[in-house]
Amino acid sequence: MSNAAIDDLLTPKEAASFLKVSSSWLAKARISGHGPRFIKIGRSVRYSLQALEEFKRANARGSTSEYERCAGPGRPAKQKSGAAV
């Protein structure tokens, strides 16, 4: 792994600051699976800049009427009710 790749890993506090959310929200999103993809190194949690950027893009909306969550990295697409499985 290059030094640039290592420098791109952020702590949860740094990732929360990058996304402009609280560390608490980020921890809850990590547990529920609604947050950005993360990396576990031993007991430490880290976020890559690429994963944070993908998370921002996956959650971008054009209007408030776009209420359904888009499938993002590591999240399955939501099926519409009444769809055949």
N, C-alpha and C positions, 0 to 999 in steps of 0.2 A: 504494500500500500504506500503510495507516495505521500510526501508531507502535505501536498495540497489537499488530498483526500482526507487526511487526518484533520487538517485545519477546518474542513467543511462540516465536521461533526459538532453539533451543538448540544449543550446540556439542556435538560427540560426548562430551566429558568431562561436560558438564552433563546430557546425555541419559542417559549411563551412570549417573550419580548418581541421576537421577530414577527410573530403572528398578531401581536397586540391583544393577547388574551391573558387571563391569569394562569399561574402555574397550577392552581387548583382545577380549573376547567380542563387544562391539558391532561392532567392526571386522570380525571374522570373520563375524558374522551378516550384515553389510552385503555382504560379498563373496559369501557363499553364497546370499544372497537369503532367509534365514530371519529377518531382523531387521525392525524397523519401517521404514516408508517414510521416505525421506530426500530432502533437496533439495540439489542441487549448485549452488553459485554460484561460478563460476570453478573454482578448485581447492578451495574450501572446502565442507565437508559440514555441513549443518544439519538439525535435526529440529524439526518443529512439535509443539506440545503435543498437538494433535488426533491426529496420527499415533501418538504415543506412547500416548495413551489408547486408541486403536483397537487397537494392538498388545497392550496389556494385556488388553482385553476379548476379543480373538480367541484369547488363550492361556489364558483362565480355564478351570479344570476343576472338576468336581464330585467326582471321585475319581481315584485313581491308575490305575484300570482304563481310564480314557479316554486311551489312549496315542496314538491317531492324531492327527496334526496337523490342526487345523481350517484350512479355507481362510481366509486372512487377506487384508488389502489387498495386492494385487500378487502373490498366490500362488494358483495354480490348485488346485482341489479334488482331493484324492487319490482315484483310482479304486480300488475294491476289486478284488482279483484275481479273474479269471474273468469280469469284466464285459465285455460286448461294446463294442467301440470304434466 
